[in-house]
Amino acid sequence: MTIAIMGAMREEIEPILENVGEYQTHEYAGNVFYTCSYAEHNLVIAYSKIGKVFSAITATVMIERFGAQKLLFSGVAGGISDELAIGDLIMATQLCQHDVDITAFGHPDGFIPEGTLMAPTDDEMRSLAGEIAIDMGVELYEGIIATGDQFVASLERKNWIAKTFNADALEMEGASVACVCQNFGIPCFVLRAISDTANGGAVEDFDAFLKTSAQVSARFVLEMVKRIED
């Protein structure tokens, strides 16, 4: 099976590349893609660059050019839920776009006509992740993750997103990736390690905990790859 593993930043895929052994490099569509064999699967690995546009391009290339049959996103996020602390893992049940606003036409925040307010993730991969979390002795949260082309460092904005979308965490790529997968019929899994709590100190927390949080997420995703069956 060909499995895509994707991050937004170089720091989010470096721990993965360090653990997969030898890989080949491919330049395409303004990005770099890494392919290798790992745990009896073919992997295509890439970081998209930050934001919804770049992440949608990268996910599409992974599916259309490299033939990805499942896509796993590994990265970091800001925590919204009071239950989440820096370093905790959360998998998305659904993802929304918190910065979409055509409410002037009577639509709810986050909704795009002919689309869906929430983009779902794959039930089977979430179930597998739950089993892995138990085996690894890791506490794994699940909930709604909100995506937008904004680094949220405002308590007011954070609270608005929490109230409007019932979101537990926020980031800048997951919903666009899930939307691509939804339209192509590709199972999608989004895992995030909390790097900050999206408040006034978010920038300082993010810089301090980016690398260690990314390593936590990457280690978990590679364990998932080992257990995914053809």
HUPETA-V45827 format. One record per residue. N is the residue number from 0. RES is the residue in three letters. SS is DSSP state (alpha for helix, beta for strand, coil for the rest). PHI is phi in whole degrees, 0 to 359 (none if undefined). PSI is psi in degrees with one decimal (* if undefined). Layout:
N&RES&SS&PHI&PSI, N&RES&SS&PHI&PSI
//
This chain:
0&MET&coil&none&143.7, 1&THR&beta&263&121.0, 2&ILE&beta&242&130.2, 3&ALA&beta&267&135.0, 4&ILE&beta&238&125.4, 5&MET&beta&229&143.9, 6&GLY&beta&228&175.6, 7&ALA&coil&264&-34.2, 8&MET&coil&240&157.4, 9&ARG&alpha&306&-40.7, 10&GLU&alpha&298&-23.0, 11&GLU&alpha&277&-21.9, 12&ILE&alpha&253&-13.8, 13&GLU&alpha&303&-43.2, 14&PRO&alpha&297&-27.2, 15&ILE&alpha&286&-48.9, 16&LEU&alpha&299&-33.1, 17&GLU&coil&292&-17.8, 18&ASN&coil&248&-3.8, 19&VAL&coil&264&-5.7, 20&GLY&coil&87&-145.1, 21&GLU&coil&287&145.1, 22&TYR&coil&213&159.6, 23&GLN&beta&255&152.2, 24&THR&beta&247&134.9, 25&HIS&beta&228&128.8, 26&GLU&beta&259&126.1, 27&TYR&beta&200&140.4, 28&ALA&coil&53&39.9, 29&GLY&coil&74&17.6, 30&ASN&beta&218&174.0, 31&VAL&beta&241&131.1, 32&PHE&beta&239&140.8, 33&TYR&beta&244&129.8, 34&THR&beta&239&146.4, 35&CYS&beta&196&173.1, 36&SER&beta&254&136.7, 37&TYR&beta&204&128.0, 38&ALA&coil&52&43.7, 39&GLU&coil&66&18.2, 40&HIS&beta&239&159.3, 41&ASN&beta&266&125.8, 42&LEU&beta&251&142.3, 43&VAL&beta&237&124.4, 44&ILE&beta&237&139.4, 45&ALA&beta&199&154.3, 46&TYR&beta&250&136.0, 47&SER&coil&277&-24.1, 48&LYS&coil&87&162.9, 49&ILE&coil&284&141.4, 50&GLY&coil&109&165.8, 51&LYS&alpha&290&-37.5, 52&VAL&alpha&294&-52.2, 53&PHE&alpha&297&-38.1, 54&SER&alpha&291&-35.6, 55&ALA&alpha&293&-40.9, 56&ILE&alpha&300&-48.4, 57&THR&alpha&296&-44.1, 58&ALA&alpha&298&-40.7, 59&THR&alpha&296&-43.7, 60&VAL&alpha&297&-41.7, 61&MET&alpha&300&-36.8, 62&ILE&alpha&280&-49.6, 63&GLU&alpha&281&-41.9, 64&ARG&coil&269&-37.6, 65&PHE&coil&257&-2.9, 66&GLY&coil&71&31.4, 67&ALA&coil&299&132.7, 68&GLN&coil&258&-18.7, 69&LYS&beta&218&151.7, 70&LEU&beta&230&127.7, 71&LEU&beta&243&127.8, 72&PHE&beta&256&129.2, 73&SER&beta&237&126.8, 74&GLY&beta&184&-158.9, 75&VAL&beta&240&162.8, 76&ALA&beta&208&164.1, 77&GLY&beta&270&136.9, 78&GLY&beta&276&138.5, 79&ILE&coil&252&-48.5, 80&SER&coil&299&139.9, 81&ASP&coil&294&-17.2, 82&GLU&coil&283&-17.7, 83&LEU&coil&266&131.1, 84&ALA&coil&242&164.7, 85&ILE&coil&302&130.0, 86&GLY&coil&99&-16.6, 87&ASP&coil&290&154.4, 88&LEU&beta&255&137.4, 89&ILE&beta&225&134.0, 90&MET&beta&254&142.2, 91&ALA&beta&280&131.1, 92&THR&beta&276&-39.8, 93&GLN&beta&213&160.3, 94&LEU&beta&226&146.4, 95&CYS&beta&228&166.3, 96&GLN&beta&254&102.2, 97&HIS&coil&285&-13.9, 98&ASP&coil&260&5.2, 99&VAL&coil&277&126.4, 100&ASP&coil&218&97.3, 101&ILE&coil&238&39.6, 102&THR&alpha&296&-19.5, 103&ALA&alpha&299&-22.6, 104&PHE&alpha&261&13.0, 105&GLY&coil&89&7.2, 106&HIS&coil&269&152.7, 107&PRO&coil&289&158.0, 108&ASP&coil&306&136.2, 109&GLY&coil&89&-7.6, 110&PHE&coil&265&138.0, 111&ILE&coil&240&127.4, 112&PRO&coil&307&141.2, 113&GLU&coil&68&11.0, 114&GLY&coil&240&-163.8, 115&THR&coil&234&149.9, 116&LEU&coil&295&-39.5, 117&MET&coil&242&134.9, 118&ALA&beta&259&124.2, 119&PRO&beta&278&161.6, 120&THR&coil&250&175.3, 121&ASP&coil&279&127.4, 122&ASP&alpha&298&-43.6, 123&GLU&alpha&295&-41.0, 124&MET&alpha&290&-32.8, 125&ARG&alpha&293&-39.5, 126&SER&alpha&297&-43.8, 127&LEU&alpha&299&-41.8, 128&ALA&alpha&298&-37.4, 129&GLY&alpha&297&-40.4, 130&GLU&alpha&295&-42.6, 131&ILE&alpha&296&-41.6, 132&ALA&alpha&301&-40.9, 133&ILE&alpha&296&-46.3, 134&ASP&alpha&296&-35.4, 135&MET&alpha&274&-8.6, 136&GLY&coil&69&33.6, 137&VAL&coil&251&137.2, 138&GLU&coil&277&120.7, 139&LEU&beta&242&119.3, 140&TYR&beta&269&160.1, 141&GLU&beta&222&151.4, 142&GLY&beta&173&-172.1, 143&ILE&beta&276&132.8, 144&ILE&beta&248&130.5, 145&ALA&beta&260&137.0, 146&THR&beta&242&141.8, 147&GLY&coil&196&158.6, 148&ASP&coil&277&54.8, 149&GLN&coil&212&136.8, 150&PHE&coil&271&110.1, 151&VAL&coil&277&116.9, 152&ALA&coil&230&24.2, 153&SER&coil&242&126.2, 154&LEU&alpha&297&-36.6, 155&GLU&alpha&297&-47.2, 156&ARG&alpha&294&-41.4, 157&LYS&alpha&303&-46.6, 158&ASN&alpha&293&-35.6, 159&TRP&alpha&295&-43.5, 160&ILE&alpha&296&-42.6, 161&ALA&alpha&300&-44.6, 162&LYS&alpha&288&-41.7, 163&THR&alpha&287&-38.9, 164&PHE&alpha&244&0.9, 165&ASN&coil&55&37.1, 166&ALA&coil&276&149.3, 167&ASP&coil&255&-22.6, 168&ALA&beta&207&164.6, 169&LEU&beta&217&151.4, 170&GLU&beta&202&-161.3, 171&MET&coil&233&9.8, 172&GLU&coil&219&-27.6, 173&GLY&alpha&302&-44.3, 174&ALA&alpha&293&-36.3, 175&SER&alpha&292&-38.8, 176&VAL&alpha&295&-45.5, 177&ALA&alpha&297&-35.4, 178&CYS&alpha&294&-42.6, 179&VAL&alpha&300&-48.3, 180&CYS&alpha&297&-39.6, 181&GLN&alpha&300&-43.0, 182&ASN&alpha&285&-26.6, 183&PHE&alpha&266&-5.5, 184&GLY&coil&71&33.8, 185&ILE&coil&254&126.5, 186&PRO&beta&301&135.1, 187&CYS&beta&233&141.1, 188&PHE&beta&225&130.8, 189&VAL&beta&237&117.6, 190&LEU&beta&241&132.7, 191&ARG&beta&229&139.4, 192&ALA&beta&258&135.5, 193&ILE&beta&286&124.1, 194&SER&beta&252&-17.0, 195&ASP&beta&199&175.8, 196&THR&coil&244&26.1, 197&ALA&coil&53&36.8, 198&ASN&coil&240&-158.8, 199&GLY&coil&297&-22.3, 200&GLY&coil&258&16.4, 201&ALA&alpha&298&-40.2, 202&VAL&alpha&297&-46.5, 203&GLU&alpha&295&-43.2, 204&ASP&alpha&297&-43.6, 205&PHE&alpha&301&-48.6, 206&ASP&alpha&299&-38.1, 207&ALA&alpha&286&-34.7, 208&PHE&alpha&248&2.8, 209&LEU&alpha&305&-53.4, 210&LYS&alpha&295&-46.7, 211&THR&alpha&291&-36.9, 212&SER&alpha&293&-39.5, 213&ALA&alpha&296&-36.4, 214&GLN&alpha&295&-38.7, 215&VAL&alpha&299&-47.6, 216&SER&alpha&294&-43.1, 217&ALA&alpha&297&-42.6, 218&ARG&alpha&299&-40.8, 219&PHE&alpha&292&-43.9, 220&VAL&alpha&296&-39.6, 221&LEU&alpha&295&-33.3, 222&GLU&alpha&293&-35.6, 223&MET&alpha&297&-44.0, 224&VAL&alpha&303&-41.5, 225&LYS&alpha&300&-29.3, 226&ARG&alpha&257&-4.8, 227&ILE&coil&286&129.1, 228&GLU&coil&263&148.0, 229&ASP&coil&296&*
//
